[in-house]
């Protein structure tokens, strides 16, 4: 009847990742003939799948084929246009786009003409599946949506109709609040790494980095910021303008000048688009060159980011889609630390954090 998007499920018990290809079939008869692998069977209500002990993520696998996720409901047309716009955004940072993705889920809940909890969940899954593919280089979009859907799914059977819609909107608001708090905490935790009096180099646009620099100036740290233009999107120029507006001293430099001034730099502080399982950093093209040069000169290289930027997709073995004209990958040995909402994280700790995250992420 239908095939669904491939699903990857981590099985903690066997330390394995299952790659599941969902297909939905209609049986001509309810009569079942068991083979040697089985001892008994029963027909089950799909809504009760979560109460059975099954192979990993069976209920979520069924969701991918029980609903038609290829449709484009007219009621969601404005939301889906918003997804397309998010996919084309090459200026704003991953944290901003992650929160925008959650806002689009909230908009879908409000715009949907669904009358039941199941119909509404279908519409949310449809929008979520397209958002997951919108910016494949930004792990935060996938992780925030996955955590939100996990929370929504747990409420799916406890309410119906408009009550469920209200629960969904409430959960999106809580998810947005957590995301903002995580970004703010990562910024605050970054301040201690800033020099009391020195030079800081940054690359591309990161709201987390910008806020850290603002808080650093407010704590009377007297540093000079060098911001690269960040070709081709010129995000660094926008960052420099915003830093000037909040009173942070900044000099805008060409990307090619970064390595020539790095001997005068005390530390490099950048954001992150994604952090891979082995602690490698996916960020604006040009980051790897800066990090390599900093490493050779013994200059600390920090990435300020929320832990939701740790890539669960990479851990699950999904092929990385990293456009080489936009991003590059900085090996973990060149990254001193990731500064998150919980504090500094060594690159070697990233995988353990991802394993914990996966327990509360709807695939």
C-alpha positions, 0 to 999 in steps of 0.5 A, a space after each residue: 500500500 505504501 512505503 515510508 522514509 527509512 528509520 534508524 533505531 539505536 538498540 542500547 541492549 545490543 549496542 546496534 543501529 537498526 536500519 528499518 525500511 517500512 512497508 505497509 501491506 493489506 492482508 487478504 485474510 486475518 488467518 496467520 500461519 506461523 513459522 519456526 521463529 514464532 510461538 503465538 500471534 494476535 492482531 493488535 490495535 495500532 494505538 496499543 503498539 507502545 504497550 508491547 515489548 517489540 523490536 526497537 521503534 516498531 510503533 514509530 516505524 508504523 507511523 511512517 506508513 500508517 500516515 500519508 506523509 507525501 501529501 501537501 494539505 492546503 491548510 498547511 501550505 503557508 507552513 510548508 512555504 516556511 519550511 522551504 524558506 528555512 531550507 534556503 536560509 544561508 545567513 542565520 545561524 543554526 540556533 536561530 533556525 532550530 527555534 524557527 523549526 519549532 515555531 513552524 511545528 507550532 504553526 502547523 498545529 494551529 493551521 491543521 484542520 485535523 479533528 482527532 489527535 491521530 490526524 493532527 499527529 499526522 500533520 505534525 509528522 509531515 511537517 517534521 519530516 520535511 524540516 529534517 531534510 531542510 538543513 541537513 548540516 544543522 543537527 539542532 533542527 533534527 534534535 529539537 524536532 525529535 525531542 518535541 515529537 517525543 514529548 508530543 507522542 507521549 501525550 497522543 493517547 491521553 487527549 483528543 481533538 482541541 485538547 490535544 492541539 492545546 497540549 501540542 502548542 504548550 509543548 512547543 512553547 516549552 521546547 522554545 524556552 528550553 532552547 533559548 535557555 540552553 543557548 544563553 547558558 552556553 554563552 554564559 559558560 563561554 565568558 570564563 574562557 575569554 581573555 581579560 585583556 587580549 584578542 579573540 578571533 571568530 568566524 561566521 555568525 553565531 548568536 551564542 558567540 555574539 551573546 558570549 562576547 556581549 556578556 564578556 564586555 559587561 563583566 569588564 573583560 577588555 578584549 578586541 574581536 576580529 570577525 572574518 567576513 565569512 565568504 560567500 554568505 558574508 555572515 561575519 559582516 552581519 556579526 560585526 555590525 551587530 557587535 558594534 550595535 551592542 558595544 563590542 569592539 570589533 574589526 572586520 577582516 577578510 577570510 584570507 587575513 585570518 591566518 596571517 593575524 592568528 599569531 596575535 590572537 589569544 583564542 578562537 571562539 566560533 559557533 557550530 552547525 553540527 558536532 559529529 560523533 567523534 567530536 569533529 566540528 561542522 561549521 562554516 567553510 574556512 573553519 578548518 583552516 583557522 583551527 589547524 593554524 591555531 593548533 599549530 600555534 598553540 592557540 585554544 580553539 573553542 566552539 560555543 554551542 548547545 548540546 542539541 547540536 551534537 549529531 544524532 544522525 551521524 551517530 546513527 550512521 546516516 550519510 552526512 550531507 555537508 555542502 562543501 561550498 558552505 561547510 567544512 569539517 574540523 577534526 576533533 584534535 583541533 578543537 580544545 573544547 565544546 562549551 555547552 549549556 552544562 559547561 565545557 565538553 571534551 571532544 571525546 565525550 560527545 558520543 556518550 552525550 549523544 547516546 543519552 539524547 537518543 533516549 528521548 528523541 522521536 526518530 
